[in-house]
Amino acid sequence: MNEFANGLNEFSKILKDWEERISDNRETYHTLYKSIREFDKYIARMYDNITGSRYLLIIIAQFRNGVIEDSDLEGLSEETREKIKRVLSFDNK
């Protein structure tokens, strides 16, 4: 649900610029269409065909993208949380 909210916020910004006459109709339409299309592809890459082998990778990607935080991992085992933190620690190096 957080991912969809992120997308809608992005689309809202495009429409707000249009409403404030910062961009014209044609430019806004193309920008919005491109944004929705790219977001749709992103959602499909992230969540289509979620399997056990990809689940951990998706959780890590969500962390990197700021979609989830530590509190969202409370339902996972301690071992899984540690694996996630270990992988994410490489980002900070």
N, C-alpha and C positions, 0 to 999 in steps of 0.2 A: 504494500500500500504506500510505503514511503517513496518507492521508485515512481509510482504513478503521480504522486503529489509533486515530486521534483519536476517531472515532465510538464504537468499542468502549470506549474509556476513559470517555467521557461516559456510556454506558449502564451501565458498571460502577459508577460513582459513584452512580447512581440505585438500583441494586440493593444496593449497600453500605449506603445509608441505610435501605433496607427491612430488610436483615438485622439492622441495629443497632436496629431498631424506632423509627427516627426518623420514618418515615412508615407509614401503614396500607396494607393490601393494595390497596384500591380506588384510593387516591391514587397509589400507586406504579405500578400497572398503567396508569393514564391518563397519567401523566408519562412512563413508558417508551414507551408507544405513540406519544405525540405527538413525543417526541424521535427515535424511529426514523423516523417518517414525515417529519419535517422534514429529517432527515439524508439520507434517501433522495431527497427533492426536491432538496436541495443537490447531491448527487452527480450526479443526472441533469442539472441545469443546467450543472454544471461540465464533465462529460465526455461526455454524449451528443452525437452528431454533431460530433465533433472534426474540423475541416477545417483546411486550411492557413491559411485566413484567420482562424481563431479560435485557432489553436495558441499564438501569442505572447501573446494576451490571457489564456489559461488559465495559462500559465507565470507571467505577472505576478500573477495572482490567487493562485496558489500561494505566491508569495513574500510577498505581503501577508498571507496567512493563516498564514505560518510553516510551511508544509508542506515547502518546499524551501529550500535555502540556496545560497550562491555555489558551493560544491563540486559541486553537482548540475548546474551549467551548463557544466562543463568540456567536454562533448561538442559544445557549440554553437559556432558561429563567433564570432570576436571582434566582428564587426559586430552580431550578434544580442544578444550579452551587453551591448554598449554601449547598444543600444536599450532593453533591459530596465532597465538602471540609470538611463537618462535618464528613463523614465516613472516609475520608483520615486522618483526625486529630487524629483518634484513633490509626493509624499506628505509629505516632510519640510519643505515650505515653508508 
